[in-house]
Structure formats: C-alpha cells, structure tokens
Amino acid sequence: MTPRSKRLTAYGSVLLLVVASLTAATAVAAAPAAASSQELCGPGSALSFHRSAFPAKPEIDNKWLRLEPGRQYTTTGKVVSPDGTTARTVISTVTGLTKVIDGVKTIAIWDRDYRDGELVESELAFFAQTRKGAVWLFGEYPEEYENGKLVGAPSTFISGIDEARAGIAMQAKPHRNTPAYAQAYAPSVDFLDCGDVFAKHLRVCVPTGCYDDVMVIDEFNPLEPPSAGHQRKYYAPRTGLIKVTAVGGEEQEFMDLVKIKKLNRTELASVNAHALAIDRRGYTVSKDVYAKTPRAVVKTR
C-alpha cells in the first residue's frame, strides 16, 4: 500500500485554464461512469470507466499493487519542511470489508498516519480492479485528528458525488513513455493526483529487503503551485510500495517499507471491527458526502 500524501505533500504547476474549463457530468448506472472530457494530467488522461469492467466479487492481484485482505504494511520516514523535520509512520491494512461506490464493489483499506508518534489521520480508502488488471481508486474518507481528538473529515471524496471521479491507482501493464494518467479527481476538495511511469527494472534496498525489477511512478498535481514539487513512489513486483522520495518542493517526504505482516484470524476480525466503526461514524461526520454511500460490509473474516 501507499501512504496517501496528497494532503501532506504538494506537487506540480498551476493550470488555471484547466480549472476554468472543467464541466460536471451525471453518472448513469446503465452506462459508462461519466467523466469530464478535459485531460487533467495531459493528453490521454481523461477519466472514464465502465462499471461492467469490474467483477461482482472484488479481488486485487495486480503485479504492482496487490491488496490481499489481512495484509498490513508499515512505512516509516520523515517529512522535511521549512519548519523542520517530522517523523512519519503510516500503517496500511487491507481489511475484509467491501463497499459499493459509484456502482462498483470496492475493497476497503485502512490507513493510519502518525506524525512524531501522534495519530493525525485515520482513513478508509476504496479500491477495485478491472478484469484486465487495472486498479482504480474510488474514494477516501480521511478522519483528521488534533491532540488525539477527531476534528472532522473535510477532505472526503467519493466517486460520483460532487463531481468526484475515480482514477487509476495502478495500471494493468505500466510502461515508460506512455501518457500520464489521473489517479483520481475531486474538485470540491481540490484533489488531483497524476501518475507517470518514470523508471523500471531498478534494484532497491529497504529495511524489508532488496528488491529487483522495481518500478518508479512520478506523481504530481498540475493544479498546485510550482513550489510544490513531485513525489516518486517505488513499487516492487508482488509486494507493492517499498519507498517514497521527493523531487523539489518546500515539503518533502521520504519513506521506506519497514514491515510486512499477515494478520491472523483474530487480528483481522479486530481490524474489520475498527474499520466498520469508522464507516459508521462517517455517516455523522461527513453527512454531505460519505453519508450518501451504502454501508460497508464484512466479506473476508
């Protein structure tokens, strides 16, 4: 899994003309999900998907982003900014929950984000894989914490609500010298992540071991100011995200995968219970967005 950092690390350059030209579209269950015709991340990046492309039973076994219920990934590192350096830890757990979003049954991932040992964000993110192998991100419900207390989830976005669009979290067959792709778009919360295959076939070592055939994805947000910089994410086959670095930007993040754990039956049941509690709370905390989704259910125990 990946520590989602679009709220914590900025990207790219401002494209005001793109913002001005964005148009809304209405999703129709019997037709392809609607998307803006604008190519937000460059030529060939317009967002659209067919609900029929996703299986009724969600399973994510992409070579670069395999999300198996009960797998837990811990990454640690630091965030460097003009205000100083902050230690960061992200624990990503693939739950046994599914949730229907924008007509597609997704798998829920529970991310916990700690800064200097203090929880600052607890998030449910929702992914699904097409029959051809591409993994899509359908939404996020990120609860924010201050001094140990929940203060809200203002960055919540769900595909099909408030013009938000699902995007490609990982291509089925990533190749270099192909167009950048939109990883998701949510204008109501100023969210746009773009991905571009930067390098392949690298050997990279992190605390969990040394990995061959590593691929690097360059991530950026063209709606952010030039000072934002880019982020580089390193993916190993059959493992997923192993390393994060930064290029430019006033706030830079550097993370390494330090632990991979397969939860036992009792541990997964506990994770499912926590994730269900977050899902229920979302109907109160995010009444305008999250409350419009069907309830999450446990499918893997």
Steps between C-alpha positions, in 0.01 A plus 500: 500500500582862467498773758264736327680834519310743281386691810846484656728549200430741212578465129511656151416834339186711476274444198224755543370444150431136587306598811292751308403245239391213728137394452271286713355167386231274641564128557241260359499145636428337166769691313873571535577715804503863393822703498619838387633506147793707620835322510607615845842332504579555132396341168338162547416544869124568486318300768234245409417143597236236432344342805473177303882487487509416872409154633217455750745346746791741553852363494822699456799297383676759283872424472594840643211565740374174648243564774428175683269521804701457818825645364648788698783727384695743719706780349710744700703807417494875524341813360741788447359855481615857568359455852721199573499121473215281620509123546220322314358148522219361285334166571291374208275200555292323237171435678242231433238768425337580170297809410307588186609837362375649174347164411823301555576267790831608654743374764563724802852588611558646848791744522627647827736797471721602793716813534763488776308209647162676507206389286409777257284310253300177487367427154291252308594486131310295242654308209377263230669318214370455149494160336798614291703578811493879549444614860273801551460729801132581565517724802642582840357577840790655699425585863732771635622511859649773717639423845335161487153634418303460177446840339325394179555359152492804267705332224251216443424422138292225342483426128165611358433759772577874461659436159768273648642241259663165567851474358769244423706412808712254300492408132466137399822511297701815578752605237736792459438768236123467531261786589461608862175383659263647756495308829181674616336840476279680753454873430302563820810422711763616246625146449679389185778243487679417176734207442771441243728195466845649565731197515497120496728202571679657799651321798402670826575405860286598800473354854274215381760387247643562154265494203565454127298626205376800701282756320487872584185709458538878489198667663398864465204735517480749210265719703762566770755786487849444354649490850314177574739257334446136402491174691662174390351168612691173462304178442637146516330207322259305724581728795381847405626830635846473657638852488396866463728792411448861395629723221477873570233659713505680831371193683672173414415151613737202527358161603613134500309176545612355834249223571261264321260298711236240426226542759355192667127437526464685832702798385305533176172483693623787718599703194160437341326616816703823511440566130127443540495748788672758279251429221205552738649821638540636149123529465504757780830674432455534121126538454524671160731243337576175682147465634379461141681167459373148583630349823822299496465127567741229613578250222834353620534375857 
